[in-house]
Structures are given as C-alpha cells and as structure tokens.
Amino acid sequence: MNSSIDEVAEALGELGQRHFPVASLTTYKVGGTAALFCQVDDVETLIRVAQIARDSSTPLVVLGRGSNSLFADSEFAGIVVQLGDFAQQLVLPEQNQNSVVIAGSAVALPVMARRTAIVGLRGFEWAVGVPGTVGGAIKMNAGGHGSDIAESLVSARVFSCRSGEVNDIEKAEFGLRFRGSAIPDDDVIIDAAFQLTWGDSNEALGIIDDIVKWRRENQPGGQNAGSVFVNPVPGEIAAGELIDQCGLRGFRIGSAEVSVKHANFIQADPGGRASDIVAVMDHVQAVVQQKFGFNLRSEVRLIGWTHEISTRGSDE
C-alpha cells in the first residue's frame, strides 16, 4: 500500500523527525530536507523502521557520513536513516593473536586506519584519506593508494530492507569490482570482519603520515564528495586526467565548480545548490564523452532526484 508521509510519521512516533535538513548529513553540505529522519540505535529499531517503510511503500535511504551522497534541493519524500553508536564499534584483536578486526558500518575509515596502525595491524593504512564509513566503503569497494576494501574484507553482517532478514555474507558473494559491487541498494551493512596482518606500528604510522601529506598537497578541502567519477580504465586512464585535458579545471555553474586543485573533485560553495553540482557533473560527462568517447560513471549517490538524473552516467 502507499501511505501518506503523515501516516508513516505516526507509525514511527518519536523516532521520526519531520522535514529534517539533510545538508548536515553529507560532506557536500547542500540539499533540501528529508520528509522523515531517524537515528536508529540498535538492529531491532532498524528492522522496525524498514518494516514500516516496506509496509507503506515509502522510500528508505540509510546514510553513513554522506561522503558520496547528494540530496536534491527539494524535499526527499521518504525516510533517511543514520545508524547510531551500535554501528560505530571497532573490535581489535589482542596483540599477536588472530589479526581479524570487526568494524561497525558507521566506523569512519580514517579512524579505523589509525587505530589499527597504532596497535601494529597492517593493511588498512590506505584508508586514512578516504572520508567514508565502513558500510559505504564495502558497497562501493572504496580504495586508494594501491589497495581497496576487497583486499582485507572477509565477510559482513547484512540487513536486507527488502526481506527484513539479517545474514552473514562472505566477501565472494558481494561481487566486488573497481569502485563498485553487486550489493543491492536496499541492503544495509551492519558490521564486517577484516583480515589484517601484524607488523611494525611505526612503519604503518609513517605510511599514514605520507598519505595524509600527499592528500593535503594534491586534493582540495572544503565541501566536496571526494572523487566524483570512476577511472574509466583503472590503473591506465584516470577520470581526473581526462577532465583536465578538456580544460575544465575551474569550470563553474552557479555555486559549484570543478576544483582547480584536482579536476575529479567538484566543490560546493557554502549555502550552494545541489542542482548546480549536478549541472557541473552533466557538463563534465558530456565534454569528456564528446572528446574522448568515455561515459564517465559517477561515484556520487544522487538521492531525491528523478530516475533519469539519479542513474545518468551510472552502471545501472
């Protein structure tokens, strides 16, 4: 059945906040409102909210840090969920015991990178400069500096909003590929196991310092979602280089521009419009396709837009 937002709000009770400003939920810091927002503090509450959404045919979006998400300027006519403290647990093994780390889906990648390095666990240093969370990183097989999530992921506990079930799923079933996976949009990572290795803590922290320094020198700060487009030929042809060769650094529409520091970043002005960011994305895709023949695939999840806009340039 299709229920009104008022009916859904009544079913959610105190859990649901109406007309919630979504700019605070993403690193772009732009966008309109969510008809309903819920912070869920345990798996049982997540199951309950998903059941309400399913029964009422209401769109449901689960966010981590919103580092690769962009809401439309209008109101998103659905429920936006953020996972609370239960999804931020990071369980590290005892020194020189097994080297498996259990991380909640809301754990920030830089936090996990530093905390594992400090105790001498190696293999996650690359993630210190990636602004996302474990859950989102698994879904898009986030990576950088020669590694990615697939290198160390063992398995994850996954909640299906579609079926209402929680299952343990092995890495092989996720269909991980370069900056993508076969994980359905309505599956929510709850936590995951990673196989790291014991090693020298000082060496790990040195690598982290080098990565942080490189990123500060080569990538912009401010309001952005990191790299916007997936490299069309990983390891050979970079999206940023194609955009740069098209002379698009500094290209601006309204409150959004291609970064002058790194061509694969789109910067948003404070108080800007999400529609300007999408317009810049569209222009970049069109110019690159015309000049080089590549249809750049966006890493950014577009929420609350028309289907045509939200899937443009994707691999759907």
Residue pairs with C-beta under 8 A, 6 or more apart in sequence:
1 55
1 56
1 57
2 56
2 57
3 11
3 55
3 56
3 57
3 58
5 35
5 36
5 58
5 77
7 56
8 16
8 36
8 52
8 53
8 56
8 58
8 79
9 16
9 18
9 36
11 52
11 56
12 36
12 38
12 49
12 52
12 79
15 38
15 40
15 45
15 49
16 36
16 37
16 38
16 79
17 36
17 37
17 38
18 35
18 36
19 33
19 34
19 35
19 75
20 33
20 34
20 36
20 37
20 80
21 32
21 33
22 31
22 32
22 33
22 34
22 37
22 71
22 76
22 80
23 29
23 30
23 31
23 71
25 63
25 66
25 69
25 71
25 80
25 82
26 63
26 66
26 67
26 69
26 70
26 71
26 225
27 65
27 66
27 67
27 131
27 223
27 224
27 225
27 226
28 66
28 69
28 70
28 223
28 224
28 225
28 268
28 274
28 277
29 223
29 268
29 270
30 70
30 71
30 73
30 223
30 255
30 268
30 271
30 272
30 273
30 274
30 277
31 70
31 71
31 72
31 73
31 274
31 304
32 71
32 72
32 73
32 74
32 75
32 76
32 274
32 304
33 75
33 76
34 71
34 75
34 76
34 78
34 79
34 80
35 75
35 76
35 77
35 78
35 79
36 78
36 79
36 80
37 79
37 80
37 81
37 82
38 45
38 49
38 79
38 80
38 81
38 82
39 81
39 82
39 83
39 84
40 46
40 49
40 81
40 82
40 83
40 84
41 84
41 85
41 86
42 84
42 86
43 86
43 159
43 166
43 190
46 81
46 83
46 159
46 188
46 190
47 159
47 164
47 166
49 60
49 79
49 81
50 60
50 159
50 161
50 164
51 164
52 58
52 79
53 59
53 60
53 78
53 79
53 161
54 161
54 162
54 164
58 78
58 79
59 76
59 77
59 78
59 79
60 78
60 79
60 81
60 161
60 186
61 76
61 78
61 79
61 80
61 81
61 303
62 80
62 81
62 82
62 83
62 135
62 161
62 188
63 69
63 80
63 81
63 82
64 82
64 83
64 105
64 106
64 132
64 133
64 134
64 135
64 136
65 106
65 108
65 131
65 132
65 133
65 136
67 131
67 132
67 133
67 136
67 225
67 226
68 132
68 136
68 140
68 225
68 226
68 299
68 300
68 301
69 225
69 300
69 301
69 303
70 225
70 274
70 277
70 278
70 300
70 301
70 302
70 303
71 274
71 303
71 304
72 274
72 275
72 302
72 303
72 304
72 305
73 273
73 274
73 275
74 304
75 304
76 303
76 304
77 304
78 304
82 106
83 104
83 105
83 106
83 135
83 188
84 106
86 104
87 104
87 105
87 106
87 107
87 135
87 190
87 191
88 104
88 106
88 107
89 102
89 103
89 104
89 107
89 191
90 101
90 102
90 103
90 104
90 107
90 111
90 112
90 115
91 101
91 102
91 103
92 101
92 115
92 116
92 119
92 121
93 99
93 100
93 101
93 121
95 119
95 120
95 198
96 198
99 121
99 195
99 196
99 197
99 198
100 154
100 193
100 194
100 195
100 196
101 112
101 116
101 121
101 124
101 193
101 194
101 196
102 191
102 192
102 193
102 194
103 112
103 134
103 191
103 192
103 194
104 134
104 190
104 191
105 133
105 134
105 135
105 136
105 138
105 188
105 189
105 190
105 191
105 192
106 133
106 134
106 135
107 133
107 134
108 131
108 132
108 133
109 127
109 128
109 130
109 131
109 132
109 133
109 134
109 137
109 142
110 127
110 128
110 129
110 130
110 131
112 124
112 127
112 134
113 124
113 125
113 126
113 127
113 128
113 208
114 128
114 205
114 208
116 122
116 123
116 124
116 196
116 204
117 124
117 125
117 201
117 204
117 205
117 207
117 208
118 201
118 205
119 201
120 198
120 199
120 200
120 201
120 204
121 196
121 197
121 198
121 199
121 204
122 196
122 197
122 198
122 199
122 200
122 203
122 204
123 147
123 151
123 152
123 194
123 195
123 196
123 197
124 152
124 194
124 196
125 145
125 204
125 207
125 208
125 211
126 143
126 144
126 145
126 146
126 147
126 148
126 211
127 137
127 142
127 144
128 208
128 211
128 212
129 144
129 145
129 211
129 212
129 214
129 215
129 219
130 137
130 142
130 143
130 144
130 226
131 226
132 140
132 142
132 226
134 189
134 191
134 192
135 188
135 189
135 190
135 192
136 142
137 149
138 149
138 153
138 156
138 174
138 181
138 183
138 189
138 192
139 181
139 183
139 189
140 179
140 180
140 181
140 299
141 148
141 149
141 150
141 176
141 177
141 178
141 179
141 180
141 181
142 148
142 149
142 179
143 149
143 150
143 151
143 178
143 179
145 211
148 176
148 178
149 176
150 171
150 176
152 194
152 195
152 196
153 171
153 174
153 176
153 192
153 193
153 194
154 170
154 171
154 192
154 193
154 194
154 195
155 168
155 169
155 170
155 171
155 192
155 193
156 168
156 169
156 171
156 174
156 189
156 190
156 191
156 192
156 193
157 166
157 167
157 168
157 169
157 189
157 190
157 191
157 192
158 166
158 167
158 168
158 169
158 183
158 187
158 188
158 189
158 190
159 165
159 166
159 187
159 188
159 190
160 166
160 167
160 184
160 186
160 187
160 188
161 186
161 187
161 188
162 184
162 186
162 187
166 190
174 181
174 182
174 183
175 181
175 182
175 183
178 230
178 231
178 234
179 230
179 231
179 299
180 230
180 315
183 189
218 261
218 262
219 226
219 261
219 262
219 265
220 259
220 261
220 262
220 265
220 267
222 267
222 268
223 267
223 268
223 269
223 270
223 272
224 259
224 265
224 266
224 267
224 268
225 266
225 299
225 300
226 265
226 299
227 239
227 240
227 264
227 265
227 299
228 239
228 264
228 265
228 266
228 281
228 284
228 298
228 299
228 300
229 239
229 240
229 243
229 264
229 284
229 285
229 296
229 297
229 298
229 299
229 313
230 239
230 296
230 297
230 298
230 299
231 237
231 238
231 239
232 239
232 242
232 294
232 296
232 297
237 294
238 264
239 264
239 288
239 296
240 262
240 263
240 264
241 263
242 288
242 291
242 292
242 294
242 296
243 249
243 258
243 263
243 264
243 284
243 288
244 263
245 291
245 292
246 284
246 287
246 288
246 291
248 258
248 263
248 283
248 284
248 287
249 258
249 259
249 260
249 263
250 257
250 258
250 260
251 257
251 258
251 280
251 283
251 284
252 258
252 280
253 276
253 279
253 280
253 283
254 272
254 273
254 275
254 276
254 279
255 268
255 269
255 271
255 272
255 273
255 276
256 266
256 267
256 268
256 269
256 272
256 273
256 276
256 277
256 279
256 280
257 266
257 267
257 280
258 265
258 266
258 267
258 280
258 284
259 265
259 266
259 267
266 277
266 280
266 281
266 284
268 276
268 277
278 302
278 305
278 309
281 298
281 300
281 313
282 312
284 296
285 295
285 296
285 298
285 312
285 313
288 294
288 296
289 295
289 296
295 313
296 313
297 313
297 314
297 315
298 312
298 313
298 314
302 309
302 310
303 310
